[in-house]
Amino acid sequence: MNIQDLINEMNGKLEEAKKLVVDGKLKEAEKLTDEAQGLKNQIDALKAIDALGEQGQFANAVAPVQVLAAGEGEIENDAVHEFADAARHGFRNMSEGTPAEGGYTVPEDIQTQINKLKEDEFDLSAFVDTENVSTNTGRRTYQTRAQVTGFREVGEGAAIGKADEPNFSVVEYKIKKYAGFLPVTNELLADSDANITATISEWLARQDVATRNAKILAVIDALDKTELSDVDGIKKAVNVTLGAKFAGSVAIYTNDDGLNYLDTLKDAQKRYLLTPDAQNPMQMVLAVGAHKVPVVVIPNSIMPSDTTTTEGKTIIPFKIGDLFEAVKLFDRQQLTIGVSSEAAVTGFNAFEQDMTLFRGIDRLDVEVKDKDAVVNGTITV
């Protein structure tokens, strides 16, 4: 069993232990925690063995690393050097990864850098229910927000009737593979460790976020569309369609065009309906009756308006609801990377152009969790 398999098994045991704690099964949770700690010890031991092996293998071939960042006097991080050196050698000496389908798993230290870079991008996955999984398929059962009528009056000595039963929905997932290529000049590979690591990490971060954004929007767009027409349609979606059961968790998700549209709306007293939140001036809210509904603006480049269906008209998307209740993202946490200086893809030949192709692969699945928690709306202007 390789290091990544051990990590996946350890994470699975920890997730199961958390569920057991919630259920009050502390002894069973403690047993799983001990097993996870044993796996952690194995992982640390294997990493130490691999590190020692690499030092012996490359001691005579590679001079001690003393690469200085441009303009600074600090020695570069070991993880950065190891990743850059592995990239130059086609990841053949990368102990952290495993040569499975799709290439080598990105090391944890570099994955941390990628996650930080992702924070600079607009990431819709921050608004949905995300679960890290260790298997490629599975199913989850959720209790939906059904109408509850309460207990019924019972006469003295009379039989007690059946109370309302909770409604459940089952969400099945199947992890899918998403991939893309990044052509890199061989001159870059000869550049500093920081430059090559930054280039690859930034590319992986942007592709990862873009993939998640596209899949989340795709599952929402697949739901029945509602023409909201105007602000009254938005109010009906919030107050009636979603209703009190989602009160307090509803937000309006639109794009730059939608923000521009909302920014023109006024009430009978000529007051703008879209205003900054008094407690958080950076957050815009829309006055919907007695409610102040947060407005989340998604760039047009990520969620574009439709300007082709009807000539002279712009159909603006308005996703209204509680995305955490509406959408579930299953993350396999297996961002992998491969490299080739001889591969050819459509319109590009790495060998002929003296370049190197990096291939990134992401593994995840996005499913609808509760279709009643979101309104897939549009407004035509």
MONOR-V315446 format. One record per residue. RES is the residue in one letter. SS is DSSP state (helix for helix, strand for strand, loop for the rest). OMEGA is omega in whole degrees, -180 to 180 (NA if undefined). Layout:
<<RES | SS | OMEGA> <RES | SS | OMEGA>>
//
This chain:
<<M | loop | -179> <N | loop | -175> <I | helix | -177> <Q | helix | 177> <D | helix | 178> <L | helix | 178> <I | helix | 179> <N | helix | 180> <E | helix | 179> <M | helix | 180> <N | helix | 178> <G | helix | 179> <K | helix | 179> <L | helix | 178> <E | helix | 179> <E | helix | 179> <A | helix | 178> <K | helix | 180> <K | helix | 180> <L | helix | 177> <V | helix | 178> <V | helix | -180> <D | loop | 179> <G | loop | -179> <K | loop | -171> <L | helix | -179> <K | helix | 178> <E | helix | 179> <A | helix | 179> <E | helix | 179> <K | helix | 179> <L | helix | 179> <T | helix | 177> <D | helix | 179> <E | helix | 178> <A | helix | 178> <Q | helix | 176> <G | helix | 177> <L | helix | 179> <K | helix | 179> <N | helix | 178> <Q | helix | -179> <I | helix | -179> <D | helix | -180> <A | helix | 180> <L | helix | 179> <K | helix | 180> <A | helix | 179> <I | helix | 180> <D | helix | -179> <A | helix | 179> <L | helix | 178> <G | helix | 180> <E | helix | -180> <Q | helix | 179> <G | helix | -176> <Q | helix | -172> <F | helix | -176> <A | loop | -177> <N | loop | -175> <A | loop | -174> <V | loop | 178> <A | loop | 178> <P | loop | -174> <V | loop | 176> <Q | loop | -177> <V | loop | -179> <L | strand | 177> <A | loop | -177> <A | loop | 176> <G | loop | -178> <E | loop | -179> <G | loop | -177> <E | loop | 175> <I | strand | -177> <E | loop | 179> <N | loop | -179> <D | helix | -178> <A | helix | 178> <V | helix | -180> <H | helix | -178> <E | helix | -179> <F | helix | -180> <A | helix | -180> <D | helix | 178> <A | helix | 178> <A | helix | 180> <R | helix | -179> <H | loop | 178> <G | loop | 179> <F | loop | 180> <R | loop | -179> <N | loop | -175> <M | loop | -173> <S | loop | -176> <E | loop | -176> <G | loop | 178> <T | loop | -177> <P | loop | 177> <A | strand | 179> <E | loop | 176> <G | loop | 177> <G | strand | -173> <Y | strand | 179> <T | strand | -180> <V | loop | -179> <P | loop | -175> <E | helix | -179> <D | helix | 179> <I | helix | 177> <Q | helix | 177> <T | helix | 176> <Q | helix | 180> <I | helix | 180> <N | helix | 177> <K | helix | 178> <L | helix | -180> <K | helix | -180> <E | loop | 179> <D | loop | 179> <E | loop | 174> <F | loop | -173> <D | loop | -180> <L | helix | -179> <S | helix | 177> <A | helix | -177> <F | loop | -176> <V | loop | 179> <D | strand | -178> <T | strand | 178> <E | strand | 175> <N | strand | -178> <V | loop | -179> <S | loop | 178> <T | loop | -177> <N | loop | 178> <T | strand | 178> <G | strand | 179> <R | strand | 179> <R | strand | 179> <T | strand | -178> <Y | strand | 173> <Q | strand | -179> <T | loop | -179> <R | loop | -179> <A | loop | 178> <Q | loop | -180> <V | loop | -177> <T | loop | 178> <G | loop | -180> <F | loop | 178> <R | loop | 178> <E | loop | -178> <V | loop | 179> <G | loop | 180> <E | loop | 179> <G | loop | -179> <A | loop | 179> <A | loop | 179> <I | loop | -179> <G | loop | -178> <K | loop | 179> <A | loop | 178> <D | loop | 177> <E | loop | 177> <P | loop | 177> <N | loop | -178> <F | strand | 174> <S | strand | -180> <V | strand | 178> <V | strand | 177> <E | strand | 179> <Y | strand | 174> <K | strand | -176> <I | loop | 179> <K | strand | -178> <K | strand | 178> <Y | strand | -172> <A | strand | 176> <G | strand | -177> <F | strand | 173> <L | strand | 176> <P | strand | -178> <V | strand | 178> <T | strand | 178> <N | helix | 175> <E | helix | 178> <L | helix | 180> <L | helix | 178> <A | loop | -178> <D | loop | -178> <S | loop | 179> <D | helix | -177> <A | helix | -177> <N | helix | -178> <I | helix | 179> <T | helix | 180> <A | helix | -179> <T | helix | -178> <I | helix | -178> <S | helix | 180> <E | helix | 179> <W | helix | 179> <L | helix | -179> <A | helix | -178> <R | helix | 180> <Q | helix | 179> <D | helix | 180> <V | helix | -179> <A | helix | 179> <T | helix | -179> <R | helix | 179> <N | helix | -177> <A | helix | -177> <K | helix | 178> <I | helix | 179> <L | helix | -178> <A | helix | -178> <V | helix | 177> <I | helix | 180> <D | helix | 180> <A | loop | 178> <L | loop | 180> <D | loop | -179> <K | strand | 178> <T | strand | 175> <E | strand | -176> <L | loop | 177> <S | loop | -176> <D | loop | -177> <V | helix | 177> <D | helix | 176> <G | helix | 176> <I | helix | 180> <K | helix | 180> <K | helix | 179> <A | helix | -179> <V | helix | -171> <N | helix | -173> <V | helix | -176> <T | helix | 178> <L | helix | 171> <G | loop | -174> <A | helix | -176> <K | helix | 176> <F | helix | -180> <A | loop | 180> <G | loop | -180> <S | loop | -178> <V | loop | 173> <A | strand | 177> <I | strand | 179> <Y | strand | 179> <T | strand | -178> <N | strand | -179> <D | helix | 177> <D | helix | 179> <G | helix | 177> <L | helix | 179> <N | helix | 178> <Y | helix | -178> <L | helix | -177> <D | loop | 179> <T | loop | -173> <L | loop | 179> <K | strand | 176> <D | loop | -176> <A | loop | 180> <Q | loop | 178> <K | loop | 177> <R | loop | 180> <Y | strand | 180> <L | loop | 179> <L | strand | -176> <T | strand | 174> <P | strand | 175> <D | loop | -177> <A | loop | -178> <Q | loop | 179> <N | loop | -174> <P | loop | 179> <M | loop | -180> <Q | loop | 177> <M | strand | 178> <V | strand | 179> <L | strand | 178> <A | strand | 178> <V | strand | -174> <G | loop | -180> <A | loop | -175> <H | strand | 170> <K | strand | -174> <V | strand | 179> <P | strand | 177> <V | strand | 178> <V | strand | -176> <V | strand | 178> <I | strand | -179> <P | loop | 177> <N | loop | -179> <S | loop | 180> <I | loop | 179> <M | loop | -174> <P | loop | 172> <S | loop | 179> <D | strand | 179> <T | loop | -175> <T | loop | -176> <T | loop | -180> <T | loop | -177> <E | loop | 179> <G | loop | -179> <K | loop | 175> <T | loop | 179> <I | strand | -174> <I | strand | 179> <P | strand | 174> <F | strand | 176> <K | strand | -174> <I | strand | 177> <G | strand | 180> <D | loop | -175> <L | helix | 178> <F | helix | 178> <E | helix | -173> <A | helix | -169> <V | strand | 177> <K | strand | 177> <L | strand | 177> <F | strand | -174> <D | strand | -180> <R | loop | 179> <Q | loop | 178> <Q | loop | 175> <L | loop | -176> <T | strand | -176> <I | strand | 176> <G | strand | -175> <V | strand | 176> <S | strand | 176> <S | loop | -178> <E | loop | -176> <A | loop | 176> <A | strand | 174> <V | strand | -175> <T | loop | 177> <G | loop | -178> <F | strand | 178> <N | strand | -175> <A | loop | -177> <F | loop | -178> <E | loop | -175> <Q | loop | 177> <D | loop | 179> <M | strand | 180> <T | strand | 179> <L | strand | 172> <F | strand | -180> <R | strand | 177> <G | strand | 180> <I | strand | 178> <D | strand | -178> <R | strand | -179> <L | strand | 174> <D | strand | 179> <V | strand | -178> <E | strand | 173> <V | strand | 180> <K | loop | 178> <D | loop | -176> <K | helix | -179> <D | helix | -177> <A | helix | -178> <V | strand | 174> <V | strand | 180> <N | strand | -171> <G | strand | 174> <T | strand | 172> <I | strand | -178> <T | strand | -180> <V | loop | NA>>
//
